[in-house]
Amino acid sequence: MASSDFQPVLNFDRPVTIAVGETISTAVDVYGTCIGALITDANLTGTALTFLCSDSLNGTYLSYKDLKTGAAAAAVVTTSGYYATAPIDFSFVRFIKVVSGTIQATADSVVTLVTRRLS
């Protein structure tokens, strides 16, 4: 079978920045992929992340909540970590912002969303 018989797989990482003095990152379009992991950098001040989602890039961002509990979906994190998610949790998210539980203190922090197409 020729390699041209295979469909390309949409795999890419989407960095978002939490600026100094802020708790909310820039918005990112994950282009219909699923977030399978989060990578935190050495500058991250917070130890908990939550998420805001929207149906358009410049739309209204709402808290991403667990349907069963009604609580905001949260990740407990540290600096320089690679954290797996349950891809199904983010399978219907298109536009997302990352929210730190603590104001970013000394330098901008980049959180990388590792995305993959589910097929």
Number of C-alpha atoms within 10 A of each C-alpha: 5 5 7 7 7 8 7 9 10 12 13 14 15 16 18 19 19 24 18 16 13 15 19 22 22 14 20 18 16 21 13 17 22 24 26 20 17 21 19 19 17 13 19 24 23 19 13 14 19 18 20 21 23 19 15 13 15 9 10 10 17 13 16 21 17 12 9 6 8 9 11 15 16 16 16 11 19 19 16 13 13 17 16 13 15 11 17 12 15 19 15 13 20 18 20 26 24 23 21 23 16 16 17 20 16 12 14 17 23 21 23 19 24 22 22 20 18 15 5
